[in-house]
Amino acid sequence: MEVSLEGSIRAEEMQQFVEQAVSAVKSLAEHGRIVRALADLRQLRTTSPEAAEILRQGQEAAMKAGMRRIAEIVGSELTALQLNRIARGSGMDRILRRFNDEEAARAWLFEPDDALDAA
């Protein structure tokens, strides 16, 4: 699964994104798929506290729904700091890695992982 967020995201837009993403994760997981995601956030700006909280809740829901691994590509240090805080709050930091390079991110997503393959 691939997602991309750009610019400043308002709370309403984040809610819509989260609903669509969690629905996609549920659908894939229900069909027995190991759900891995590439999140291209190179053009994302830091978000409001409200949008950040919606994203945190969405990350929790995505993991409960079956998200197993996520690679983020981030362009801004400030955005990376905010995303770190959100991921720690949701617990997604356990399944997330951040990259500067898309090729490396894609390679990591599909590296063999005994824990993933056994699930």
N, C-alpha and C positions, 0 to 999 in steps of 0.2 A: 504494500500500500504506500502511496506517495502523497504527501500534502505539501502545500506551499502557502505561506502567509507573508503578506507584504504591507508595508506602510504602518500607519497607526490603526489599530483595531479597536473599535468601540465595543462596549459591553454587549450590545445587541448582536453585533456581528460575531463576536466570540461565542455567544450562546448558540447561534445558528451553526457555526463551524463545529463546535463540540457535539451538538446533537447529531450532525451528519457523520462525523468521524466515529463516534461511539456506535452508531447504528451500523456502519460499515464493519467495524471490528466484530460486533456481535454476529453479523451475518457470516463473515468469513470463519469465525471460530465455531459457529454452529454447524458448519460444513466440514469440520475436522481440520481446518487449515491452521498452521502455526502462523500467527499474525506478527509480522515485522513491518516497521514503517520507516520510511525516509522522510524527514521533515526538513524542507528547504526554508530556512528562516533568515537567509542572508539579507533580505530587504525589509525584515520586520523591525519596527521601532519598539521601544519599551511601551508597555501598555498601562492603562489606568489600573489602580488597585482593584476596581470592580471586575475588569476584564481579566486580570491576573487570577483573581479568585475563581472565576468561571473556568479558566483554563486548568487550575489546580483540581477542581472538582471533576472536570472532564478527564484529566489524566487518571485519577482514581477510578472513575467509571470504566475507562478503556482497559485498565489492568484487570479489573474484575470481570470484564467482558471477554478477556482473552489475549490482550496485547502482551507479547512476549519479549520484544526487543525493539528499540527505537534509536535511530541514528539521526542526530540533529546537525545541520550545517548552519552555522551562525556567522554573521558578518561583523557584528558590533560587540565589543567587550561589555558595554553597558547592558545591552540586551542579554548577553550571555549571563551576566550576574543576576539579572531578574529571573531568567529561565532556570538558573541553578536553584534559586530560592523557591520557585514554584515546584520544581521537581523534588526537592527535599521535602517540601510540605505534603506532596501527594504520595511520596514513596517511589515515584517513577525513576529516581536517581539510581535505583538498583538495576534497572534494565536499559538504561540510557547511556549512550556515549556521544560526545560532541566532537565534530570534525570541522576542519577548514577546507577539506578536499572532498569533493563528491565521490570520486573514484574510491578513495579509502573508506568512506562511509558505506558505500554499496558493498564493498568487499567484506567489511565487518558484519554487515547484516546477514550475510549468507555463509559465514564461517561455521563449521560444524560446532555444535554445542551439545554435549551429552544430555544436559538437563532439558534443553528444548526438544531434542530428538526423542527423548524418552516419554515426553508428555503426549 
